[in-house]
Amino acid sequence: MKIGFYPGSFDPFTNGHLRVVKRSSLLFDKVVIGIGLNEDKKVRYNHEEMKEAIKRVLEREGLTNVEVVTYNNLTVDAARDNGAELIIRGIRNGMDYDYEENLALINEEISGLDTIYIRAGNLGYISSSFVVQLLQNGRDISGYVPQEIYELIKDRPVGM
């Protein structure tokens, strides 16, 4: 069974993330979305609530070969713990590639796990930070996040 591990903060999970998941689900027998719990990074939304909302998105989309986990160790260790053969990363632009390639080199060096990149395509302009800025300024974000995520965060101040 080929397993891919798609790590990120997913804070919040966007339509761009969903596109990467959909594409990945066609390439792997199983995709594990790993929500990384990083104490050094500011958390905007509760990880467990986001995890449950993402599960509802996957169910609605019929993505039966995708599951969601949380982890608080190194990504490569979480990937190995979940039986992954490859780490999946979404790429929006050249800056993403440069950043991700450095991580991929380190991850491969310390674990032997390689990284596969999935293009965000026409959704490349969407980022979690972009969505949060729009939300903080009273703008409609419903076109940038799945409905289940929208329902979770639409009336909630950031950081709650």
ZIKAKA-V847726 format. One record per backbone hydrogen bond with DSSP energy under -1.0 kcal/mol. NH is the residue of the N-H (numbers start at 1). CO is the residue of the C=O. If there is no record, write none. Layout:
# ZIKAKA-V847726
nh=NH co=CO
nh=NH co=CO
This chain:
# ZIKAKA-V847726
nh=4 co=30
nh=5 co=86
nh=6 co=32
nh=8 co=34
nh=15 co=144
nh=18 co=14
nh=19 co=15
nh=20 co=16
nh=21 co=17
nh=22 co=18
nh=23 co=19
nh=24 co=20
nh=25 co=21
nh=27 co=24
nh=28 co=24
nh=29 co=2
nh=30 co=2
nh=31 co=65
nh=32 co=4
nh=33 co=67
nh=34 co=6
nh=35 co=69
nh=36 co=8
nh=37 co=71
nh=41 co=38
nh=50 co=46
nh=51 co=47
nh=52 co=48
nh=53 co=49
nh=54 co=50
nh=55 co=51
nh=56 co=52
nh=57 co=53
nh=58 co=54
nh=59 co=55
nh=60 co=56
nh=61 co=57
nh=63 co=58
nh=64 co=62
nh=66 co=63
nh=67 co=31
nh=69 co=33
nh=71 co=35
nh=78 co=74
nh=79 co=75
nh=80 co=76
nh=81 co=77
nh=82 co=78
nh=83 co=80
nh=84 co=79
nh=85 co=3
nh=86 co=3
nh=87 co=114
nh=88 co=5
nh=89 co=116
nh=91 co=118
nh=97 co=93
nh=98 co=94
nh=99 co=95
nh=100 co=96
nh=101 co=97
nh=102 co=98
nh=103 co=99
nh=104 co=100
nh=105 co=101
nh=106 co=102
nh=107 co=103
nh=108 co=104
nh=109 co=105
nh=110 co=106
nh=111 co=107
nh=112 co=108
nh=116 co=87
nh=118 co=89
nh=120 co=91
nh=123 co=120
nh=124 co=121
nh=126 co=123
nh=131 co=127
nh=132 co=128
nh=133 co=129
nh=134 co=130
nh=135 co=131
nh=136 co=132
nh=137 co=133
nh=138 co=135
nh=139 co=134
nh=144 co=141
nh=150 co=146
nh=151 co=147
nh=152 co=148
nh=153 co=149
nh=154 co=150
nh=156 co=153
nh=159 co=44
nh=160 co=157
